């Protein structure tokens, strides 16, 4: 549950909200609700697929259904996905730190530190990453509580009206942006869920993680519309930092950005580690190399190079995140679970004979 919440949260409140404000305006909170419902449906479908053969991840099930070339094609697709997802995570992390705290620091410094943090996480393993995610969930809750109390005095309900100003279809179409955040969690579950014990609780706890994560994220578009207004929110790449600047906690803490970064960083760190881990596992199934340690440095280098190329140019980063990433992420995030589900249903005899054998 903690890993899923952290994997979605940082980017969802960091850069996705500004993109949503530019497209959906004051309806961005409605878009967040719709996206959470869509994410819940796809996530539960993914859990159902893995639970059919709970000891095999999405790659191994695909190999049992359509052979090793199907496994390799899927591995390549998911590597591309997590490569792109890592770019989005780096946009979130680097622009938080560089644009607001260390504008004179070289961009490559942030990328190298992020990659090293991801490698350390892989070295210690998924259980340690999950424990970091538990601390990250506590930080997320504290962050939400503080921003709520620090912003309520500026809240104006008039910014929410008229509701659905740009139409319902525009709101549904805008869900592609937060859906990209939920897609990271969905495909992570497809890869890592067999490592989780107590299989009888997979559905319950995965569903709870989507609901809780959605509620924690939903607070931000509501506050950003009510406090900043959608027009102001849409003017910023990292709109949550402007939100933090507007918060006042008591008489002495009038600038909230540093507190936000302290609580925010653990969530971003979990995203980096999980993206790198899932990319490494994807390459493992693509190449057939069984030792993950041999793949970690090469894959981390590729992800780091792509991340640097993305974040070094702000215009390129936002164009990629706004226009190109949804076109890549949505077909993979929706297509992979649906296709594997159909294959597992239609090719039932072959599936039973090969996968369970």
HELIX and SHEET records of a PDB file:
HELIX    1   1 UNK A    2  UNK A   11  1                                  10    
HELIX    2   2 UNK A   12  UNK A   16  3                                   5    
HELIX    3   3 UNK A   17  UNK A   24  1                                   8    
HELIX    4   4 UNK A   25  UNK A   27  5                                   3    
HELIX    5   5 UNK A   28  UNK A   52  1                                  25    
HELIX    6   6 UNK A   58  UNK A   66  1                                   9    
HELIX    7   7 UNK A   68  UNK A  100  1                                  33    
HELIX    8   8 UNK A  107  UNK A  124  1                                  18    
HELIX    9   9 UNK A  126  UNK A  151  1                                  26    
HELIX   10  10 UNK A  152  UNK A  154  5                                   3    
HELIX   11  11 UNK A  157  UNK A  160  5                                   4    
HELIX   12  12 UNK A  168  UNK A  192  1                                  25    
HELIX   13  13 UNK A  193  UNK A  195  5                                   3    
HELIX   14  14 UNK A  199  UNK A  201  5                                   3    
HELIX   15  15 UNK A  202  UNK A  223  1                                  22    
HELIX   16  16 UNK A  224  UNK A  228  3                                   5    
HELIX   17  17 UNK A  230  UNK A  233  1                                   4    
HELIX   18  18 UNK A  239  UNK A  246  1                                   8    
HELIX   19  19 UNK A  257  UNK A  287  1                                  31    
HELIX   20  20 UNK A  292  UNK A  311  1                                  20    
HELIX   21  21 UNK A  314  UNK A  319  1                                   6    
HELIX   22  22 UNK A  320  UNK A  324  3                                   5    
HELIX   23  23 UNK A  325  UNK A  346  1                                  22    
HELIX   24  24 UNK A  348  UNK A  355  1                                   8    
END                                                                             
